[in-house]
């Protein structure tokens, strides 16, 4: 994680329950995979204001 932060990426904490609810609302099949989860989390961070906290707080 330190290398990503040093490279200029921001660290965000995402509540797993909120991520699961977001996935349910935006997923058609309900199937999950690492790739699908990455897209869901990226979309959630990009579009929702509440579910993340800078610096893991």
N, CA, C and O atoms as a Tripos MOL2 file, in Angstrom:
@<TRIPOS>MOLECULE
protein
  228   227    57     0     0
PROTEIN
NO_CHARGES

@<TRIPOS>ATOM
      1 N           0.8190   -1.1740    0.0000 N.3       1 UNK1
      2 CA          0.0000    0.0000    0.0000 C.3       1 UNK1
      3 C           0.8690    1.2460    0.0000 C.2       1 UNK1
      4 O           0.5460    2.2240   -0.6740 O.2       1 UNK1
      5 N           1.9540    1.2250    0.7370 N.am      2 UNK2
      6 CA          2.8230    2.3990    0.8110 C.3       2 UNK2
      7 C           3.3580    2.7880   -0.5620 C.2       2 UNK2
      8 O           3.4840    3.9750   -0.8630 O.2       2 UNK2
      9 N           3.6710    1.8070   -1.3900 N.am      3 UNK3
     10 CA          4.1830    2.0990   -2.7270 C.3       3 UNK3
     11 C           3.1190    2.7780   -3.5860 C.2       3 UNK3
     12 O           3.4390    3.6710   -4.3700 O.2       3 UNK3
     13 N           1.8590    2.3660   -3.4510 N.am      4 UNK4
     14 CA          0.7780    2.9920   -4.2170 C.3       4 UNK4
     15 C           0.5530    4.4320   -3.7610 C.2       4 UNK4
     16 O           0.3660    5.3270   -4.5860 O.2       4 UNK4
     17 N           0.5700    4.6530   -2.4450 N.am      5 UNK5
     18 CA          0.4140    6.0090   -1.9200 C.3       5 UNK5
     19 C           1.5840    6.8750   -2.3690 C.2       5 UNK5
     20 O           1.3910    8.0280   -2.7540 O.2       5 UNK5
     21 N           2.7880    6.3320   -2.3220 N.am      6 UNK6
     22 CA          3.9680    7.0810   -2.7630 C.3       6 UNK6
     23 C           3.8940    7.4230   -4.2490 C.2       6 UNK6
     24 O           4.4530    8.4300   -4.6830 O.2       6 UNK6
     25 N           3.2070    6.5880   -5.0290 N.am      7 UNK7
     26 CA          3.0550    6.8330   -6.4640 C.3       7 UNK7
     27 C           1.9240    7.8140   -6.7590 C.2       7 UNK7
     28 O           1.6690    8.1420   -7.9170 O.2       7 UNK7
     29 N           1.2410    8.2830   -5.7030 N.am      8 UNK8
     30 CA          0.2130    9.2960   -5.9050 C.3       8 UNK8
     31 C          -1.2180    8.7950   -5.8370 C.2       8 UNK8
     32 O          -2.1520    9.5700   -6.0440 O.2       8 UNK8
     33 N          -1.4090    7.5140   -5.5510 N.am      9 UNK9
     34 CA         -2.7630    6.9750   -5.4240 C.3       9 UNK9
     35 C          -3.2900    7.2840   -4.0280 C.2       9 UNK9
     36 O          -2.5300    7.3340   -3.0610 O.2       9 UNK9
     37 N          -4.6160    7.4940   -3.9370 N.am     10 UNK10
     38 CA         -5.2300    7.7470   -2.6380 C.3      10 UNK10
     39 C          -5.6890    6.4360   -2.0220 C.2      10 UNK10
     40 O          -6.1280    5.5240   -2.7240 O.2      10 UNK10
     41 N          -5.5850    6.3550   -0.7230 N.am     11 UNK11
     42 CA         -6.0660    5.2010    0.0260 C.3      11 UNK11
     43 C          -7.4700    5.5180    0.5440 C.2      11 UNK11
     44 O          -7.6810    6.5460    1.1870 O.2      11 UNK11
     45 N          -8.4240    4.6340    0.2610 N.am     12 UNK12
     46 CA         -9.7890    4.8250    0.7230 C.3      12 UNK12
     47 C         -10.2680    3.5650    1.4250 C.2      12 UNK12
     48 O         -10.0160    2.4510    0.9670 O.2      12 UNK12
     49 N         -10.9570    3.7520    2.5380 N.am     13 UNK13
     50 CA        -11.5720    2.6240    3.2360 C.3      13 UNK13
     51 C         -13.0090    2.5020    2.7550 C.2      13 UNK13
     52 O         -13.7330    3.4950    2.6900 O.2      13 UNK13
     53 N         -13.4170    1.2990    2.4210 N.am     14 UNK14
     54 CA        -14.7730    1.0620    1.9490 C.3      14 UNK14
     55 C         -15.4350    0.0560    2.8860 C.2      14 UNK14
     56 O         -14.9190   -1.0410    3.1030 O.2      14 UNK14
     57 N         -16.5720    0.4380    3.4320 N.am     15 UNK15
     58 CA        -17.3360   -0.4450    4.3140 C.3      15 UNK15
     59 C         -17.8150   -1.6480    3.4900 C.2      15 UNK15
     60 O         -18.5230   -1.4600    2.5000 O.2      15 UNK15
     61 N         -17.4510   -2.8650    3.8710 N.am     16 UNK16
     62 CA        -17.8450   -4.0570    3.0980 C.3      16 UNK16
     63 C         -19.3570   -4.2150    2.9600 C.2      16 UNK16
     64 O         -19.8380   -4.6950    1.9330 O.2      16 UNK16
     65 N         -20.1050   -3.8160    3.9820 N.am     17 UNK17
     66 CA        -21.5620   -3.9260    3.8890 C.3      17 UNK17
     67 C         -22.1270   -2.9580    2.8550 C.2      17 UNK17
     68 O         -23.0370   -3.3080    2.1040 O.2      17 UNK17
     69 N         -21.5900   -1.7480    2.8180 N.am     18 UNK18
     70 CA        -22.0320   -0.7880    1.7960 C.3      18 UNK18
     71 C         -21.6280   -1.2560    0.4010 C.2      18 UNK18
     72 O         -22.3870   -1.0810   -0.5530 O.2      18 UNK18
     73 N         -20.4570   -1.8400    0.2740 N.am     19 UNK19
     74 CA        -20.0240   -2.3580   -1.0270 C.3      19 UNK19
     75 C         -20.9540   -3.4800   -1.4890 C.2      19 UNK19
     76 O         -21.3190   -3.5430   -2.6630 O.2      19 UNK19
     77 N         -21.3350   -4.3640   -0.5680 N.am     20 UNK20
     78 CA        -22.2410   -5.4630   -0.9230 C.3      20 UNK20
     79 C         -23.6060   -4.9290   -1.3410 C.2      20 UNK20
     80 O         -24.1880   -5.4170   -2.3100 O.2      20 UNK20
     81 N         -24.1210   -3.9380   -0.6270 N.am     21 UNK21
     82 CA        -25.4150   -3.3500   -0.9940 C.3      21 UNK21
     83 C         -25.3330   -2.6590   -2.3520 C.2      21 UNK21
     84 O         -26.2470   -2.7740   -3.1680 O.2      21 UNK21
     85 N         -24.2390   -1.9440   -2.5910 N.am     22 UNK22
     86 CA        -24.0430   -1.2810   -3.8770 C.3      22 UNK22
     87 C         -24.0080   -2.3180   -4.9930 C.2      22 UNK22
     88 O         -24.6090   -2.1150   -6.0480 O.2      22 UNK22
     89 N         -23.3050   -3.4310   -4.7660 N.am     23 UNK23
     90 CA        -23.2160   -4.4920   -5.7660 C.3      23 UNK23
     91 C         -24.6010   -5.0490   -6.0840 C.2      23 UNK23
     92 O         -24.9360   -5.2820   -7.2450 O.2      23 UNK23
     93 N         -25.4080   -5.2620   -5.0320 N.am     24 UNK24
     94 CA        -26.7660   -5.7850   -5.2320 C.3      24 UNK24
     95 C         -27.6090   -4.8330   -6.0710 C.2      24 UNK24
     96 O         -28.3730   -5.2710   -6.9310 O.2      24 UNK24
     97 N         -27.4720   -3.5380   -5.8250 N.am     25 UNK25
     98 CA        -28.2710   -2.5410   -6.5540 C.3      25 UNK25
     99 C         -27.8420   -2.4020   -8.0060 C.2      25 UNK25
    100 O         -28.6660   -2.0660   -8.8570 O.2      25 UNK25
    101 N         -26.5740   -2.6520   -8.3100 N.am     26 UNK26
    102 CA        -26.0560   -2.3670   -9.6450 C.3      26 UNK26
    103 C         -25.6640   -3.6030  -10.4410 C.2      26 UNK26
    104 O         -25.1290   -3.4830  -11.5430 O.2      26 UNK26
    105 N         -25.9190   -4.7700   -9.9070 N.am     27 UNK27
    106 CA        -25.5400   -5.9980  -10.5960 C.3      27 UNK27
    107 C         -26.7860   -6.7030  -11.0950 C.2      27 UNK27
    108 O         -27.8040   -6.7430  -10.4040 O.2      27 UNK27
    109 N         -26.7070   -7.2580  -12.2940 N.am     28 UNK28
    110 CA        -27.8480   -7.9470  -12.8840 C.3      28 UNK28
    111 C         -27.9010   -9.3950  -12.4070 C.2      28 UNK28
    112 O         -28.9470   -9.8650  -11.9600 O.2      28 UNK28
    113 N         -26.7950  -10.0920  -12.5000 N.am     29 UNK29
    114 CA        -26.8120  -11.5290  -12.2360 C.3      29 UNK29
    115 C         -26.5890  -11.8970  -10.7710 C.2      29 UNK29
    116 O         -26.9920  -12.9760  -10.3360 O.2      29 UNK29
    117 N         -25.9600  -11.0210  -10.0180 N.am     30 UNK30
    118 CA        -25.6260  -11.3490   -8.6420 C.3      30 UNK30
    119 C         -24.3160  -12.1140   -8.5180 C.2      30 UNK30
    120 O         -23.8210  -12.3180   -7.4090 O.2      30 UNK30
    121 N         -23.7550  -12.5350   -9.6320 N.am     31 UNK31
    122 CA        -22.4760  -13.2470   -9.6260 C.3      31 UNK31
    123 C         -21.3690  -12.2590   -9.2570 C.2      31 UNK31
    124 O         -21.4790  -11.0600   -9.5130 O.2      31 UNK31
    125 N         -20.3140  -12.7750   -8.6590 N.am     32 UNK32
    126 CA        -19.2100  -11.9170   -8.2580 C.3      32 UNK32
    127 C         -17.8780  -12.5440   -8.6700 C.2      32 UNK32
    128 O         -17.7420  -13.7650   -8.7480 O.2      32 UNK32
    129 N         -16.9270  -11.6960   -8.9260 N.am     33 UNK33
    130 CA        -15.5630  -12.1100   -9.2370 C.3      33 UNK33
    131 C         -14.6480  -10.9640   -8.8290 C.2      33 UNK33
    132 O         -15.1230   -9.8640   -8.5460 O.2      33 UNK33
    133 N         -13.3770  -11.2030   -8.7960 N.am     34 UNK34
    134 CA        -12.4420  -10.1360   -8.4330 C.3      34 UNK34
    135 C         -12.5340   -8.9780   -9.4220 C.2      34 UNK34
    136 O         -12.5140   -7.8130   -9.0240 O.2      34 UNK34
    137 N         -12.6360   -9.3000  -10.7160 N.am     35 UNK35
    138 CA        -12.7290   -8.2580  -11.7350 C.3      35 UNK35
    139 C         -14.0120   -7.4590  -11.5780 C.2      35 UNK35
    140 O         -13.9920   -6.2290  -11.6210 O.2      35 UNK35
    141 N         -15.1320   -8.1590  -11.3950 N.am     36 UNK36
    142 CA        -16.4120   -7.4680  -11.2160 C.3      36 UNK36
    143 C         -16.3960   -6.6240   -9.9470 C.2      36 UNK36
    144 O         -16.8880   -5.4960   -9.9460 O.2      36 UNK36
    145 N         -15.8370   -7.1600   -8.8700 N.am     37 UNK37
    146 CA        -15.7450   -6.4140   -7.6150 C.3      37 UNK37
    147 C         -14.8920   -5.1560   -7.7810 C.2      37 UNK37
    148 O         -15.2270   -4.1050   -7.2350 O.2      37 UNK37
    149 N         -13.8110   -5.2560   -8.5180 N.am     38 UNK38
    150 CA        -12.9510   -4.0940   -8.7580 C.3      38 UNK38
    151 C         -13.7150   -3.0090   -9.5040 C.2      38 UNK38
    152 O         -13.5860   -1.8270   -9.1860 O.2      38 UNK38
    153 N         -14.5020   -3.4000  -10.4840 N.am     39 UNK39
    154 CA        -15.3010   -2.4270  -11.2360 C.3      39 UNK39
    155 C         -16.3780   -1.8010  -10.3430 C.2      39 UNK39
    156 O         -16.6100   -0.5930  -10.4040 O.2      39 UNK39
    157 N         -17.0250   -2.6100   -9.5260 N.am     40 UNK40
    158 CA        -18.0480   -2.1070   -8.6100 C.3      40 UNK40
    159 C         -17.4330   -1.1070   -7.6380 C.2      40 UNK40
    160 O         -17.9850   -0.0260   -7.4320 O.2      40 UNK40
    161 N         -16.2950   -1.4570   -7.0400 N.am     41 UNK41
    162 CA        -15.6510   -0.5460   -6.0880 C.3      41 UNK41
    163 C         -15.2030    0.7470   -6.7600 C.2      41 UNK41
    164 O         -15.3710    1.8270   -6.1950 O.2      41 UNK41
    165 N         -14.6360    0.6490   -7.9560 N.am     42 UNK42
    166 CA        -14.1980    1.8440   -8.6770 C.3      42 UNK42
    167 C         -15.3910    2.7460   -8.9890 C.2      42 UNK42
    168 O         -15.3040    3.9650   -8.8410 O.2      42 UNK42
    169 N         -16.4980    2.1540   -9.4180 N.am     43 UNK43
    170 CA        -17.6880    2.9240   -9.7300 C.3      43 UNK43
    171 C         -18.2690    3.5470   -8.4660 C.2      43 UNK43
    172 O         -18.7080    4.6970   -8.4810 O.2      43 UNK43
    173 N         -18.2710    2.7940   -7.3820 N.am     44 UNK44
    174 CA        -18.7930    3.2840   -6.1120 C.3      44 UNK44
    175 C         -17.9910    4.4850   -5.6170 C.2      44 UNK44
    176 O         -18.5720    5.4820   -5.1880 O.2      44 UNK44
    177 N         -16.6860    4.4010   -5.6710 N.am     45 UNK45
    178 CA        -15.8210    5.4950   -5.2310 C.3      45 UNK45
    179 C         -15.9960    6.7100   -6.1400 C.2      45 UNK45
    180 O         -15.9570    7.8530   -5.6840 O.2      45 UNK45
    181 N         -16.1870    6.4460   -7.4300 N.am     46 UNK46
    182 CA        -16.3160    7.5350   -8.3930 C.3      46 UNK46
    183 C         -17.6440    8.2660   -8.2660 C.2      46 UNK46
    184 O         -17.6920    9.4850   -8.4370 O.2      46 UNK46
    185 N         -18.7310    7.5420   -7.9680 N.am     47 UNK47
    186 CA        -20.0590    8.1480   -8.0510 C.3      47 UNK47
    187 C         -20.7200    8.4300   -6.7060 C.2      47 UNK47
    188 O         -21.5290    9.3550   -6.6210 O.2      47 UNK47
    189 N         -20.4170    7.6850   -5.6640 N.am     48 UNK48
    190 CA        -21.0660    7.8700   -4.3660 C.3      48 UNK48
    191 C         -20.1860    8.6880   -3.4480 C.2      48 UNK48
    192 O         -18.9820    8.4450   -3.3630 O.2      48 UNK48
    193 N         -20.7700    9.6520   -2.7630 N.am     49 UNK49
    194 CA        -19.9850   10.5230   -1.8870 C.3      49 UNK49
    195 C         -19.7570    9.9300   -0.5020 C.2      49 UNK49
    196 O         -18.7210   10.2020    0.1050 O.2      49 UNK49
    197 N         -20.6800    9.1340    0.0180 N.am     50 UNK50
    198 CA        -20.6360    8.6830    1.4050 C.3      50 UNK50
    199 C         -19.8330    7.4240    1.7200 C.2      50 UNK50
    200 O         -19.2910    7.3460    2.8230 O.2      50 UNK50
    201 N         -19.7150    6.4300    0.8350 N.am     51 UNK51
    202 CA        -19.2330    5.1380    1.3140 C.3      51 UNK51
    203 C         -17.7460    5.0250    1.5960 C.2      51 UNK51
    204 O         -17.2950    3.9650    2.0320 O.2      51 UNK51
    205 N         -16.9740    6.0610    1.3670 N.am     52 UNK52
    206 CA        -15.5300    5.9400    1.5440 C.3      52 UNK52
    207 C         -15.0140    6.9840    2.5090 C.2      52 UNK52
    208 O         -15.6350    8.0290    2.7040 O.2      52 UNK52
    209 N         -13.8830    6.6970    3.1050 N.am     53 UNK53
    210 CA        -13.2350    7.6400    3.9990 C.3      53 UNK53
    211 C         -11.7640    7.7380    3.6260 C.2      53 UNK53
    212 O         -11.0800    6.7160    3.5620 O.2      53 UNK53
    213 N         -11.2560    8.9530    3.3760 N.am     54 UNK54
    214 CA         -9.8370    9.0850    3.0310 C.3      54 UNK54
    215 C          -8.9390    8.5330    4.1290 C.2      54 UNK54
    216 O          -9.2190    8.6960    5.3160 O.2      54 UNK54
    217 N          -7.8800    7.8910    3.7280 N.am     55 UNK55
    218 CA         -6.8750    7.4250    4.6770 C.3      55 UNK55
    219 C          -7.2940    6.2480    5.5290 C.2      55 UNK55
    220 O          -6.6410    5.9390    6.5250 O.2      55 UNK55
    221 N          -8.3750    5.5870    5.1510 N.am     56 UNK56
    222 CA         -8.8060    4.4280    5.8990 C.3      56 UNK56
    223 C          -9.4650    4.7460    7.2330 C.2      56 UNK56
    224 O          -9.4630    3.9140    8.1410 O.2      56 UNK56
    225 N         -10.0300    5.9450    7.3570 N.am     57 UNK57
    226 CA        -10.6880    6.3280    8.6170 C.3      57 UNK57
    227 C         -12.1650    6.4120    8.4280 C.2      57 UNK57
    228 O         -12.8910    6.7200    9.3730 O.2      57 UNK57
@<TRIPOS>BOND
     1     1     2 1
     2     2     3 1
     3     3     4 2
     4     3     5 am
     5     5     6 1
     6     6     7 1
     7     7     8 2
     8     7     9 am
     9     9    10 1
    10    10    11 1
    11    11    12 2
    12    11    13 am
    13    13    14 1
    14    14    15 1
    15    15    16 2
    16    15    17 am
    17    17    18 1
    18    18    19 1
    19    19    20 2
    20    19    21 am
    21    21    22 1
    22    22    23 1
    23    23    24 2
    24    23    25 am
    25    25    26 1
    26    26    27 1
    27    27    28 2
    28    27    29 am
    29    29    30 1
    30    30    31 1
    31    31    32 2
    32    31    33 am
    33    33    34 1
    34    34    35 1
    35    35    36 2
    36    35    37 am
    37    37    38 1
    38    38    39 1
    39    39    40 2
    40    39    41 am
    41    41    42 1
    42    42    43 1
    43    43    44 2
    44    43    45 am
    45    45    46 1
    46    46    47 1
    47    47    48 2
    48    47    49 am
    49    49    50 1
    50    50    51 1
    51    51    52 2
    52    51    53 am
    53    53    54 1
    54    54    55 1
    55    55    56 2
    56    55    57 am
    57    57    58 1
    58    58    59 1
    59    59    60 2
    60    59    61 am
    61    61    62 1
    62    62    63 1
    63    63    64 2
    64    63    65 am
    65    65    66 1
    66    66    67 1
    67    67    68 2
    68    67    69 am
    69    69    70 1
    70    70    71 1
    71    71    72 2
    72    71    73 am
    73    73    74 1
    74    74    75 1
    75    75    76 2
    76    75    77 am
    77    77    78 1
    78    78    79 1
    79    79    80 2
    80    79    81 am
    81    81    82 1
    82    82    83 1
    83    83    84 2
    84    83    85 am
    85    85    86 1
    86    86    87 1
    87    87    88 2
    88    87    89 am
    89    89    90 1
    90    90    91 1
    91    91    92 2
    92    91    93 am
    93    93    94 1
    94    94    95 1
    95    95    96 2
    96    95    97 am
    97    97    98 1
    98    98    99 1
    99    99   100 2
   100    99   101 am
   101   101   102 1
   102   102   103 1
   103   103   104 2
   104   103   105 am
   105   105   106 1
   106   106   107 1
   107   107   108 2
   108   107   109 am
   109   109   110 1
   110   110   111 1
   111   111   112 2
   112   111   113 am
   113   113   114 1
   114   114   115 1
   115   115   116 2
   116   115   117 am
   117   117   118 1
   118   118   119 1
   119   119   120 2
   120   119   121 am
   121   121   122 1
   122   122   123 1
   123   123   124 2
   124   123   125 am
   125   125   126 1
   126   126   127 1
   127   127   128 2
   128   127   129 am
   129   129   130 1
   130   130   131 1
   131   131   132 2
   132   131   133 am
   133   133   134 1
   134   134   135 1
   135   135   136 2
   136   135   137 am
   137   137   138 1
   138   138   139 1
   139   139   140 2
   140   139   141 am
   141   141   142 1
   142   142   143 1
   143   143   144 2
   144   143   145 am
   145   145   146 1
   146   146   147 1
   147   147   148 2
   148   147   149 am
   149   149   150 1
   150   150   151 1
   151   151   152 2
   152   151   153 am
   153   153   154 1
   154   154   155 1
   155   155   156 2
   156   155   157 am
   157   157   158 1
   158   158   159 1
   159   159   160 2
   160   159   161 am
   161   161   162 1
   162   162   163 1
   163   163   164 2
   164   163   165 am
   165   165   166 1
   166   166   167 1
   167   167   168 2
   168   167   169 am
   169   169   170 1
   170   170   171 1
   171   171   172 2
   172   171   173 am
   173   173   174 1
   174   174   175 1
   175   175   176 2
   176   175   177 am
   177   177   178 1
   178   178   179 1
   179   179   180 2
   180   179   181 am
   181   181   182 1
   182   182   183 1
   183   183   184 2
   184   183   185 am
   185   185   186 1
   186   186   187 1
   187   187   188 2
   188   187   189 am
   189   189   190 1
   190   190   191 1
   191   191   192 2
   192   191   193 am
   193   193   194 1
   194   194   195 1
   195   195   196 2
   196   195   197 am
   197   197   198 1
   198   198   199 1
   199   199   200 2
   200   199   201 am
   201   201   202 1
   202   202   203 1
   203   203   204 2
   204   203   205 am
   205   205   206 1
   206   206   207 1
   207   207   208 2
   208   207   209 am
   209   209   210 1
   210   210   211 1
   211   211   212 2
   212   211   213 am
   213   213   214 1
   214   214   215 1
   215   215   216 2
   216   215   217 am
   217   217   218 1
   218   218   219 1
   219   219   220 2
   220   219   221 am
   221   221   222 1
   222   222   223 1
   223   223   224 2
   224   223   225 am
   225   225   226 1
   226   226   227 1
   227   227   228 2
@<TRIPOS>SUBSTRUCTURE
     1 UNK1         2 RESIDUE 1 A UNK
     2 UNK2         6 RESIDUE 1 A UNK
     3 UNK3        10 RESIDUE 1 A UNK
     4 UNK4        14 RESIDUE 1 A UNK
     5 UNK5        18 RESIDUE 1 A UNK
     6 UNK6        22 RESIDUE 1 A UNK
     7 UNK7        26 RESIDUE 1 A UNK
     8 UNK8        30 RESIDUE 1 A UNK
     9 UNK9        34 RESIDUE 1 A UNK
    10 UNK10       38 RESIDUE 1 A UNK
    11 UNK11       42 RESIDUE 1 A UNK
    12 UNK12       46 RESIDUE 1 A UNK
    13 UNK13       50 RESIDUE 1 A UNK
    14 UNK14       54 RESIDUE 1 A UNK
    15 UNK15       58 RESIDUE 1 A UNK
    16 UNK16       62 RESIDUE 1 A UNK
    17 UNK17       66 RESIDUE 1 A UNK
    18 UNK18       70 RESIDUE 1 A UNK
    19 UNK19       74 RESIDUE 1 A UNK
    20 UNK20       78 RESIDUE 1 A UNK
    21 UNK21       82 RESIDUE 1 A UNK
    22 UNK22       86 RESIDUE 1 A UNK
    23 UNK23       90 RESIDUE 1 A UNK
    24 UNK24       94 RESIDUE 1 A UNK
    25 UNK25       98 RESIDUE 1 A UNK
    26 UNK26      102 RESIDUE 1 A UNK
    27 UNK27      106 RESIDUE 1 A UNK
    28 UNK28      110 RESIDUE 1 A UNK
    29 UNK29      114 RESIDUE 1 A UNK
    30 UNK30      118 RESIDUE 1 A UNK
    31 UNK31      122 RESIDUE 1 A UNK
    32 UNK32      126 RESIDUE 1 A UNK
    33 UNK33      130 RESIDUE 1 A UNK
    34 UNK34      134 RESIDUE 1 A UNK
    35 UNK35      138 RESIDUE 1 A UNK
    36 UNK36      142 RESIDUE 1 A UNK
    37 UNK37      146 RESIDUE 1 A UNK
    38 UNK38      150 RESIDUE 1 A UNK
    39 UNK39      154 RESIDUE 1 A UNK
    40 UNK40      158 RESIDUE 1 A UNK
    41 UNK41      162 RESIDUE 1 A UNK
    42 UNK42      166 RESIDUE 1 A UNK
    43 UNK43      170 RESIDUE 1 A UNK
    44 UNK44      174 RESIDUE 1 A UNK
    45 UNK45      178 RESIDUE 1 A UNK
    46 UNK46      182 RESIDUE 1 A UNK
    47 UNK47      186 RESIDUE 1 A UNK
    48 UNK48      190 RESIDUE 1 A UNK
    49 UNK49      194 RESIDUE 1 A UNK
    50 UNK50      198 RESIDUE 1 A UNK
    51 UNK51      202 RESIDUE 1 A UNK
    52 UNK52      206 RESIDUE 1 A UNK
    53 UNK53      210 RESIDUE 1 A UNK
    54 UNK54      214 RESIDUE 1 A UNK
    55 UNK55      218 RESIDUE 1 A UNK
    56 UNK56      222 RESIDUE 1 A UNK
    57 UNK57      226 RESIDUE 1 A UNK
